Amino acid sequence: MTISRSKQIVANATRWTGLQWLGGLWCDRLGRGRVRATISHSVPRASVDNYRRQLEYYRKRFCSVSHQDLAELLESGVWKNPKPGLIISFDDGLRTHAEVAAPLLEEFGFIGWFFLPYEFLDTPEEGQRQFAEQHQIQLGEDLPGARVAMTWEQARGLQEKHVVGCHTASHCRLRSSLTPNERHYEIVDAKRHLVDRLGQDVESFAWVGGEEWSYSQAAAKSIAEAPFKYSFMTNCRMLGQYSHSLKLDRTQIESHWPMTLVQFQLSGIIDLIYLRKRRSVHRKTET
C-alpha cells in the first residue's frame, strides 16, 4: 500500500516540533494496562529489513497479546505486563503472511492475528491474481508462481501459535445497501466455512475497508449474531477494559513504512485525528 503524502507530512511535522515525542510520552502513561491494535496488509520480501526494525521497536515498547490476554483485559481489566500490549493483525490472507510475516513475528516474540476472506483461499491458483484485482486486495509485490493467497494448510498451521479470524467471505465492504442474503453470506456463512476448514471455532472478525460508508448497523447485528466474540474496525484508538468487544479499533501500519511514520501512528496523535470518524462509525454500528 502506498503511503499517504499528507500523513507523511504530518508525521514529519510532529516529529520536528516535538509533538510526536510528547504524544508518545502521553501514550506511554495512558497505555499502561491497555492495548494498541494495528492493521497491516501485504508484507513484500523487499520490506523484510524494514519490518525487522519495526518489530525491534515493538519489542522494546510493547508486549504480545493473545486471545486470552484480550479477554481478561476487556472482561475484568486484568493486565499483568508492565508494558502496553500490541495486537499485530494482517488482513486478506496473503501467502506472504504465512511465509514471511509469521516467522518474523515468532522470532521477535509476537502473536499475529490473521484475518482471512475464505473465497480468496478457495480460489484456484490460476485465478487468484484476478480475484485480488476484482476484490481490491493489494498484493504488494509480484510473487513467483500463481498462488498469492495462503493455502488452507498454512492457515491451519498459523493456529498453532497465532490467531486466525474472519475477514468476510469475499473481501466485501459491509455497506448498508447489501441485501440480507448478501450480509448473511459474507458474515454468518463465512464464519461457518472457516470453522469447517480450520477445525476449530473462529471468534474474531475484521471489517473490510474502513471508509465510513463501509460500516452499517445491519452488518454489526449480523456480526453479533454469527456470533463473533471480537470485531475489529479501523478507527485508531487504544483498547482497555471499557472498550466494546465488537468495536475494537485498529491503527494502520504497513511493513514498508518508515519509522517516523510508524512512531507517529503509535503516538496517539492519530487517535485525535480520527475522533470524529470513530464516533460516527460507533454510532452507526450501535446494536
Residue, then its C-alpha position, 0 to 999 in steps of 0.5 A: m500500500t502506498i503511503s499517504r503524502s499528507k500523513q507523511i507530512v504530518a508525521n514529519a511535522t510532529r516529529w520536528t516540533g516535538l509533538q510526536w515525542l510528547g504524544g508518545l510520552w502521553c501514550d506511554r502513561l495512558g497505555r499502561g494496562r491497555v492495548r494498541a491494535t494495528i492493521s497491516h496488509s501485504v508484507p513484500r520480501a523487499s520490506v523484510d529489513n524494514y519490518r525487522r526494525q519495526l518489530e525491534y521497536y515493538r519489542k522494546r515498547f510493547c508486549s504480545v497479546s493473545h486471545q486470552d490476554l484480550a479477554e481478561l483485559l476487556e472482561s475484568g481489566v486484568w493486565k499483568n505486563p508492565k508494558p502496553g500490549l500490541i495486537i499485530s493483525f494482517d488482513d486478506g490472507l496473503r501467502t506472504h503472511a504465512e511465509v514471511a510475516a509469521p516467522l518474523l513475528e515468532e522470532f521477535g516474540f509476537i502473536g499475529w492475528f490473521f484475518l482471512p476472506y475464505e473465497f480468496l483461499d478457495t480460489p484456484e491458483e490460476g485465478q487468484r491474481q484476478f480475484a485480488e484485482q476484482h476484490q481490491i486486495q493489494l498484493g504488494e509485490d509480484l510473487p513467483g508462481a500463481r498462488v498469492a493467497m495462503t493455502w488452507e494448510q498454512a492457515r491451519g498451521l498459523q493456529e498453532k501459535h497465532v490467531v486466525g479470524c474472519h475477514t468476510a467471505s469475499h473481501c466485501r465492504l459491509r455497506s448498508s445497501l447489501t441485501p440480507n442474503e448478501r450480509h448473511y453470506e459474507i458474515v454468518d456463512a463465512k464464519r461457518h466455512l472457516v470453522d469447517r476448514l480450520g477445525q476449530d471455532v473462529e471468534s474474531f472478525a475484521w471489517v473490510g475497508g474502513e471508509e465510513w460508508s463501509y460500516s452499517q448497523a445491519a452488518a454489526k447485528s449480523i456480526a453479533e449474531a454469527p456470533f463473533k466474540y471480537s470485531f475489529m474496525t479501523n478507527c485508531r484508538m487504544l483498547g482497555q477494559y471499557s472498550h466494546s468487544l465488537k468495536l475494537d479499533r485498529t491503527q494502520i501500519e504497513s511493513h514498508w513504512p518508515m519509522t517516523l511514520v510508524q512512531f507517529q501512528l503509535s503516538g496517539i496523535i492519530d487517535l485525535i485525528y480520527l475522533r470524529k470518524r470513530r464516533s460516527v462509525h460507533r454510532k452507526t454500528e450501535t446494536 
